[in-house]
């Protein structure tokens, strides 16, 4: 005869406020406490604002530099266009991910997801910084050393380089917060 038996469901023990002292030979297992989502991390409004600003400044650098007719003649300017294009695509795709996470109230603190965000932010921030530095060097060469600004688009070159540096300034906090979140696990 099958008779259903009452089942006992275990209840988690409420942690005490006193510090537990392990007895010799006893392994004390302390449960991991999940860190709160800090503004600027993926899936937060601060993270979304960083992604949108990265997208805007990267797109501005890309469009200003690409609007000049003689940017293909200088490798550093081509590098800036390529780096700004990659940064723009990366920031746009992560902004869409952040919007989705905010709308469905989902945390993006998955280890693999944060790892990919960290690696992507590290690569794109390094590329945009290197491209901005190279473009700044060429712009200074054209303007100050050669005195050839009248025949070139110096204002556009300087503006695009400035936008690339501002894009880098907004990319670094995203990288550092993702790296910190990854390292604090």
PEGIDA-V461653 format. One record per pair of residues at least 6 apart in sequence whose ideal C-beta (glycine too) atoms are under 7 Angstrom apart, sorted by the first residue. I is the first residue (numbers start at 1). J is the second residue. D is the distance in Angstrom with one decimal. If there is no record, write none. Layout:
I/J/D + I/J/D
This chain:
20/28/5.8 + 22/28/4.0 + 35/184/6.2 + 37/43/6.6 + 37/44/5.3 + 37/107/6.2 + 38/177/6.7 + 39/45/6.7 + 39/46/3.0 + 40/46/4.2 + 40/47/5.5 + 40/50/6.0 + 40/173/5.7 + 40/174/7.0 + 40/177/4.7 + 41/47/5.5 + 41/177/5.1 + 41/178/7.0 + 41/181/5.7 + 42/98/6.2 + 42/108/4.1 + 42/114/6.9 + 42/117/5.5 + 42/178/6.8 + 43/98/5.9 + 43/101/3.7 + 43/102/6.7 + 43/106/6.7 + 43/107/5.8 + 43/108/3.6 + 45/102/6.6 + 47/98/5.3 + 47/174/7.0 + 48/95/6.2 + 48/98/4.2 + 48/99/6.5 + 48/102/6.5 + 50/170/5.6 + 50/173/6.1 + 50/174/5.0 + 51/91/5.1 + 51/94/5.1 + 51/95/3.9 + 51/98/5.8 + 52/95/5.7 + 53/170/4.5 + 54/87/6.5 + 54/91/3.9 + 54/167/5.8 + 54/170/4.9 + 54/171/5.4 + 55/88/5.9 + 55/91/4.1 + 55/92/5.2 + 55/95/6.0 + 57/163/5.1 + 57/166/4.7 + 57/167/3.8 + 57/170/6.4 + 58/84/4.9 + 58/87/4.0 + 58/88/4.2 + 58/91/6.1 + 58/167/4.6 + 59/88/4.9 + 60/163/4.4 + 61/80/6.7 + 61/84/4.3 + 61/160/4.8 + 61/163/3.8 + 61/164/4.3 + 61/167/6.1 + 62/81/6.0 + 62/84/3.9 + 62/85/5.5 + 62/88/5.9 + 64/156/5.5 + 64/159/5.3 + 64/160/4.1 + 64/163/6.5 + 65/71/5.4 + 65/77/5.9 + 65/80/5.5 + 65/81/5.3 + 65/160/3.9 + 66/81/5.6 + 67/156/6.8 + 68/153/4.3 + 68/156/5.0 + 70/152/6.7 + 70/153/6.7 + 71/77/4.1 + 71/78/6.8 + 71/81/6.6 + 72/78/6.1 + 74/138/5.6 + 76/134/3.8 + 76/135/5.1 + 76/137/7.0 + 76/138/4.7 + 77/135/5.9 + 77/138/6.8 + 79/131/4.7 + 79/134/5.9 + 80/131/4.2 + 80/132/6.8 + 80/135/4.6 + 80/160/6.6 + 80/164/5.9 + 83/127/4.2 + 83/128/4.9 + 83/131/3.8 + 84/128/6.6 + 84/164/6.1 + 86/124/6.0 + 86/127/6.4 + 87/124/4.9 + 87/128/5.0 + 87/167/6.0 + 87/171/7.0 + 90/120/5.7 + 90/124/5.0 + 94/117/6.8 + 101/108/5.1 + 109/181/6.8 + 111/185/6.6 + 114/178/5.8 + 114/181/5.5 + 114/182/5.2 + 115/182/6.1 + 117/178/4.8 + 118/175/6.7 + 118/178/4.2 + 118/179/5.2 + 118/182/5.2 + 121/171/6.3 + 121/174/5.0 + 121/175/3.8 + 121/178/5.7 + 122/175/5.4 + 124/171/6.3 + 125/168/6.1 + 125/171/4.1 + 125/172/5.7 + 125/175/5.2 + 128/164/5.7 + 128/167/5.5 + 128/168/4.9 + 128/171/6.3 + 129/168/4.7 + 131/164/6.1 + 132/161/5.7 + 132/164/3.7 + 132/165/4.8 + 132/168/6.0 + 135/157/6.8 + 135/160/7.0 + 135/161/4.4 + 135/164/6.7 + 136/161/5.0 + 139/154/6.7 + 139/157/4.7 + 139/158/5.5 + 139/161/5.7 + 142/148/5.5 + 142/149/6.4 + 142/152/5.5 + 142/154/6.2 + 143/149/5.0 + 143/154/5.2
